Amino acid sequence: MTVAGRPTTPANESDAKEQSVLRSPVFVIGVFRSGTSLLYSLLNQHPQIALMYESDFWNFPEFFSPMRFRRNWLERQEFYNQTLSRHRLIYGGSLRGLEGRQTPKEIYRVFSDGKGAAVCGEKSPFYCTRLKQVARRHPESLFILIWRNPVEIYRSTIDAGRKVPYFRQPGMLSRLIHYNEEMIRQSKELEQSGVRIHHVRYDDLVDKTEAVCRGICQFLGIEFTPQMLELHNADFSAVYRAENFNHLRRGVVERRQSTTVIPPGAWKKLQRYGVRWNRLVPDYFKNESVGGGPSSLERFGDKISGHFWHLFDDAKRVVFEFIPLPWLRMYRQIKKWYLARHSDTAAESGSLAKQFRANWITILASAALLAGVAAIDFFSGPVMTFAPFYLVPVALMTLIVGRRWGTFAAILSATVWSAVQAQHLTDFQPGPMAWNCVMRFVFLEIVVLLLYRVRLESTTVGDNA
């Protein structure tokens, strides 16, 4: 006879096993947009459960992990995704109180102790491809995997991409397929090796919430509490403030309706993979896909594409771990400064024709200035340089008309500048001339971007004056 997947034993042995389960980290994992955040929120309503939200401690190439934990990994983890501050483990950026914590499991336990909970762990969609890695690091761990119709996942991804840049990046379909393929393969291997895994279907989570929560409590060996079914008082402080989580913060367990149309090619591909995944794990998906699955050639191509984007994401993660922190902080500050949203001028948001009609005097004056500088440069010969004067028409166009016209002026100035310099050469070489032209454009375009930010800042100050 078994209870929650464990054989019945005498009281003392049963208690010992239950205590072992409660000390084991629990990982809630599913492909992005598959309902992991909803499941996390429901579980954390239980007074005995304290899961961290997408700390992504183990979303890191395993090869580099030994080196990582010998460094200032907690400081870098906080810089990477504000894990510690989001979970109220630190304040004001100080790591005081966590200095001796050397492993993620210690952080899990610190967080759960703060709540007085017995069950600790983490929720992350990025562990779909790292189930075996996590299991090796935590041999006693328990896994809760959530599965959702891939067509619904991709439709939700498209919807989220309208508000969150992450979901608009290239390769999301390849990532979805790669994550599902790896989660199916690795979960089967772990189950065969004796790792305890509990499976949840998204449809059941929404339509049969109480039954799902009771099943998970039984799996974890804790008592079910009706508090898990209410999200009105849930703590969402660790959840990112992105707009795609607004529906979760409403505190209602419901299926979101979407009329988004998936591109035909992507829809057919997901239908084919739906057939394949139904065959591999029929109890998890139960899709209504019909027809044949993907061909061997298609699977090979998608596998290559999925691994490429996975390696690309790993490379970015490694950069955040090993590049000097002052460099990363400066990069993030510059990026934030440049991408900060400001009210743009009406002229900048108009069409090129409209901008020309509104600023034709400036545009013609800039062209005349460029022609004049080029003429002086040409007749003066290679002895004298007029490099700063090529900046004048570019700056004029950027500050008065806008970035698009400034970039056009940069292209034209770099081309004219290079052509004038080529006239002074006795041995014309196309390769070096092309290189010099590109380098001059890069220099001018940097000026365009900086002056455009000055233009936006000055416009904002003028509007607020």
TORSETOR-534848 format. One line per field, with one value per residue (C-alpha): x, y negated, z negated; residue in one letter. Coordinates in steps of 0.2 Angstrom, whole numbers, plus 2048, in hexadecimal, padded with zeros to 3 digits. Layout:
% residues N
east <- X,...;
north <- Y,...;
up <- Z,...;
rest <- A,...;
END
This chain:
% residues 465
east <- 800,806,802,807,813,81B,819,811,81D,81D,81A,82C,833,824,828,83A,836,829,836,842,836,833,845,847,846,837,838,829,82D,824,827,825,813,80C,805,814,811,7FF,804,812,806,7FA,807,80F,7FE,801,809,815,81B,828,82E,839,834,83F,84F,857,866,868,864,876,882,887,899,89C,893,8A2,8AB,89B,898,8AA,8A7,89B,88C,87F,884,883,873,86B,872,86B,859,857,854,859,850,840,83F,842,852,85D,859,863,86E,877,87B,87C,875,878,88B,88E,881,88A,87D,86B,864,86A,861,851,851,855,845,83A,840,83A,829,82A,827,82D,82D,83A,83F,83C,831,83A,835,847,84A,841,852,85B,851,85F,86B,860,85D,870,873,864,862,854,84A,838,831,820,81E,810,80B,801,7FB,80A,7FE,7F7,808,80E,7FE,801,813,80E,802,80F,81B,810,815,825,835,83B,82D,830,841,846,845,836,82E,83E,840,82F,832,843,83D,82E,839,846,839,831,842,84A,83A,839,84B,849,83A,842,851,844,843,832,828,816,80E,800,7F7,7F3,7E1,7DE,7E7,7DA,7CB,7CE,7D9,7D4,7D7,7E8,7EE,7E8,7F2,802,7FF,7FE,80E,817,810,808,7F6,7EB,7E5,7D6,7E1,7EA,7DB,7DA,7E6,7DF,7EB,7FA,80B,811,820,82C,823,82A,820,81E,80D,80B,808,7FA,7ED,7F5,7F5,7E2,7E1,7D6,7D9,7D2,7D6,7DB,7D2,7DC,7D8,7EA,7EC,7FC,805,800,812,814,803,806,817,80F,801,80E,818,808,805,817,815,804,80C,81B,811,7FE,7F9,802,7FC,7EC,7EC,7E0,7ED,7EA,7F5,807,815,824,830,842,849,83D,842,854,853,848,855,863,859,854,866,86C,860,863,876,873,869,877,884,87B,879,88C,890,886,890,8A2,8A3,8A9,89A,89F,89E,88D,886,88C,885,874,874,878,86A,85D,862,860,851,848,837,834,826,82C,829,81B,827,832,823,81D,821,831,827,81E,82F,837,828,82A,83D,842,84C,857,859,85F,86A,872,875,87D,888,88E,891,89B,8A6,8A9,8AE,8BA,8C1,8C4,8CD,8D8,8E0,8E5,8F0,8E1,8D3,8C1,8BA,8B0,8A7,89F,896,88D,880,87D,87B,86F,864,863,85F,852,84A,84D,857,852,858,867,86B,869,874,881,881,882,890,89A,899,89E,8AC,8B3,8B1,8BA,8C8,8CA,8CD,8DD,8E4,8F0,8EC,8D9,8D4,8C2,8C3,8CB,8C0,8B1,8B7,8BB,8AA,8A1,8AC,8A8,896,897,89F,892,884,88A,889,877,871,879,872,861,860,865,856,84A,850,84F,83D,838,83F,836,826,827,82C;
north <- 800,7EF,7DD,7CE,7D9,7E0,7F1,7F2,7F5,7F6,7E5,7E1,7E5,7DC,7CD,7CD,7CE,7C0,7B5,7BA,7B4,7A4,7A0,7A4,795,795,78E,788,789,786,77E,76B,765,776,771,773,762,766,777,76E,761,76F,779,76B,767,777,772,781,77D,76F,770,763,75B,75D,75B,765,76A,77A,771,772,77D,78B,78B,77A,77D,782,772,768,76C,768,756,748,752,74A,739,73D,747,737,72C,739,73A,732,743,73E,72E,734,742,735,73E,72E,71B,70D,719,71F,732,731,741,74B,74B,75D,764,76E,777,774,781,776,767,772,776,764,75F,76D,76A,758,75E,76C,778,78A,78C,782,781,777,774,771,774,774,785,78E,792,794,7A2,7AE,7A0,79B,7AD,7B0,7A0,7A5,7B8,7B8,7AA,7AC,7A5,79F,79D,794,797,78D,78E,787,77D,774,771,769,75E,758,755,74A,740,73E,738,729,722,72B,72A,73B,744,73B,740,74C,75F,760,76E,778,775,77B,78B,78E,78C,798,7A5,7A4,7A4,7B3,7BC,7B8,7BB,7CC,7D0,7C9,7D3,7E3,7DF,7DD,7CA,7C5,7BB,7B4,7AF,7A1,79D,78A,78E,797,789,77D,788,793,788,790,7A2,79D,794,7A3,7AF,7A4,7A3,7B6,7B7,7AC,7B5,7A6,7A2,799,787,77E,76E,775,771,75F,753,743,742,74A,742,73D,733,73F,740,734,724,727,724,736,73A,72E,73B,745,737,735,745,74F,760,760,765,756,754,74F,74C,74B,753,75E,75D,76C,773,773,77A,789,78C,78C,798,7A4,7A3,7A5,7B6,7BB,7B6,7BE,7CE,7CC,7C6,7C8,7C5,7B4,7AB,7B3,7A7,7A9,7A8,7B3,7B9,7BE,7B8,7AF,7B7,7BC,7AE,7A1,7A8,7A7,795,790,799,78F,77F,782,786,776,76B,775,772,760,75E,767,75B,74C,754,758,746,740,74C,749,737,72A,723,711,714,71C,70E,701,70B,70C,6FA,6F4,700,6FA,6E8,6EA,6F5,6EA,6E5,6D3,6C9,6C7,6B8,6B9,6B6,6C5,6D1,6CB,6D2,6CD,6C3,6B9,6B6,6B0,6A3,69D,69C,699,68A,693,6A2,697,68D,69D,6A3,693,693,6A5,6A0,691,69B,6A8,69B,692,6A3,6A8,699,697,6A8,6B6,6AA,6A3,6AC,6A6,6B5,6AB,6A1,6B1,6B2,6A1,6A7,6B7,6AE,6A1,6AF,6B9,6AB,6A2,6AF,6C0,6D0,6D7,6C8,6C7,6D9,6D5,6C6,6D1,6DE,6D0,6C7,6D7,6DB,6C9,6C8,6D9,6D4,6C3,6CC,6D9,6CB,6C7,6D9,6DE,6F1,6F3,703,707,712,705,6F7,701,705,6F3,6EE,6FA,6F4,6E2,6E6,6EF,6E0,6D4,6E0,6E0,6CD,6CE,6DA,6CF,6BE,6C7,6CA,6B8,6B3,6BE,6B8,6A6,6A9,6B1,6A3,696,69F,69F,68D;
up <- 800,804,7FF,809,812,802,7FB,7E9,7DB,7C8,7C0,7BC,7CD,7D6,7CB,7D0,7E2,7E1,7D8,7E7,7F3,7EA,7EB,7FD,809,815,826,830,843,853,864,864,865,85F,84E,843,83B,837,82F,825,81E,819,811,807,7FF,7F5,7E4,7E6,7F7,7FC,80D,815,825,834,82B,839,82F,83A,84A,84E,858,84D,853,84B,83B,830,835,832,820,81B,820,81A,821,815,81A,82C,82A,822,831,83E,839,827,81F,80E,80D,816,808,7FA,7F5,7F6,7F5,7FD,806,7F7,7F6,7E3,7DC,7EB,7EB,7E7,7F3,800,809,810,804,7F6,7FD,800,7ED,7E8,7F1,7EB,7D9,7DB,7DE,7D1,7DF,7E0,7F4,7FD,80F,81F,82E,83F,851,856,84D,85B,863,852,849,848,843,835,830,82F,824,819,819,80D,816,81B,82C,830,843,84C,85E,86A,87C,886,891,882,87C,88C,88D,87B,880,88E,883,876,883,887,876,871,87C,876,87F,88F,891,8A0,89D,891,89B,89B,889,885,88F,888,876,878,881,873,865,86C,86E,85E,853,85A,856,844,841,847,83B,82C,82B,824,831,830,840,842,851,854,858,848,83E,844,845,836,82B,81B,821,828,818,80D,819,816,803,803,80E,802,7F2,7EB,7E7,7F3,7EE,7F7,7F6,805,810,80C,815,80F,800,809,808,819,814,81B,82C,839,83C,84F,857,85B,849,846,849,83B,82F,831,825,830,836,848,85A,864,875,883,896,89B,8AC,8AD,8BD,8C8,8C9,8B6,8B3,8BF,8B7,8A5,8AB,8B2,8A1,898,8A0,89B,889,888,88D,881,871,875,863,862,871,878,887,895,8A3,8B1,8C0,8C0,8B5,8BB,8C7,8C2,8CC,8C4,8B3,8B7,8BD,8AD,8A2,8A9,8A8,896,891,899,890,880,882,886,875,86C,873,86D,85C,85B,860,850,846,84B,852,845,83C,83F,851,850,845,851,860,857,853,864,86B,85F,863,875,875,868,86F,872,87B,88D,898,8A4,8B2,8AE,8AE,8BF,8D0,8D9,8E6,8D8,8CF,8DF,8E2,8D0,8D0,8E2,8DE,8D1,8DD,8EB,8E0,8D9,8EB,8F0,8E1,8E5,8F7,8F1,8E5,8F2,8FF,8F2,8ED,8FF,904,8F5,8F8,8EB,8E1,8D7,8CF,8CE,8C4,8B7,8C5,8CB,8BB,8BD,8CA,8C0,8B0,8B8,8C0,8AF,8A3,8AE,8B9,8B0,8AF,8C0,8CA,8BF,8C3,8D6,8D4,8CB,8DA,8E7,8DD,8DB,8ED,8F3,8E6,8EC,8FF,8FC,8F3,901,90D,904,905,912,910,90F,906,904,8F5,8E9,8F0,8EC,8DB,8D8,8DE,8D1,8C3,8C7,8C7,8B6,8AF,8B6,8B1,89F,89F,8A6,898,88B,892,895,882,87F,88A,881,870,875,87C,86C,862,86D,86B,858,857;
rest <- M,T,V,A,G,R,P,T,T,P,A,N,E,S,D,A,K,E,Q,S,V,L,R,S,P,V,F,V,I,G,V,F,R,S,G,T,S,L,L,Y,S,L,L,N,Q,H,P,Q,I,A,L,M,Y,E,S,D,F,W,N,F,P,E,F,F,S,P,M,R,F,R,R,N,W,L,E,R,Q,E,F,Y,N,Q,T,L,S,R,H,R,L,I,Y,G,G,S,L,R,G,L,E,G,R,Q,T,P,K,E,I,Y,R,V,F,S,D,G,K,G,A,A,V,C,G,E,K,S,P,F,Y,C,T,R,L,K,Q,V,A,R,R,H,P,E,S,L,F,I,L,I,W,R,N,P,V,E,I,Y,R,S,T,I,D,A,G,R,K,V,P,Y,F,R,Q,P,G,M,L,S,R,L,I,H,Y,N,E,E,M,I,R,Q,S,K,E,L,E,Q,S,G,V,R,I,H,H,V,R,Y,D,D,L,V,D,K,T,E,A,V,C,R,G,I,C,Q,F,L,G,I,E,F,T,P,Q,M,L,E,L,H,N,A,D,F,S,A,V,Y,R,A,E,N,F,N,H,L,R,R,G,V,V,E,R,R,Q,S,T,T,V,I,P,P,G,A,W,K,K,L,Q,R,Y,G,V,R,W,N,R,L,V,P,D,Y,F,K,N,E,S,V,G,G,G,P,S,S,L,E,R,F,G,D,K,I,S,G,H,F,W,H,L,F,D,D,A,K,R,V,V,F,E,F,I,P,L,P,W,L,R,M,Y,R,Q,I,K,K,W,Y,L,A,R,H,S,D,T,A,A,E,S,G,S,L,A,K,Q,F,R,A,N,W,I,T,I,L,A,S,A,A,L,L,A,G,V,A,A,I,D,F,F,S,G,P,V,M,T,F,A,P,F,Y,L,V,P,V,A,L,M,T,L,I,V,G,R,R,W,G,T,F,A,A,I,L,S,A,T,V,W,S,A,V,Q,A,Q,H,L,T,D,F,Q,P,G,P,M,A,W,N,C,V,M,R,F,V,F,L,E,I,V,V,L,L,L,Y,R,V,R,L,E,S,T,T,V,G,D,N,A;
END
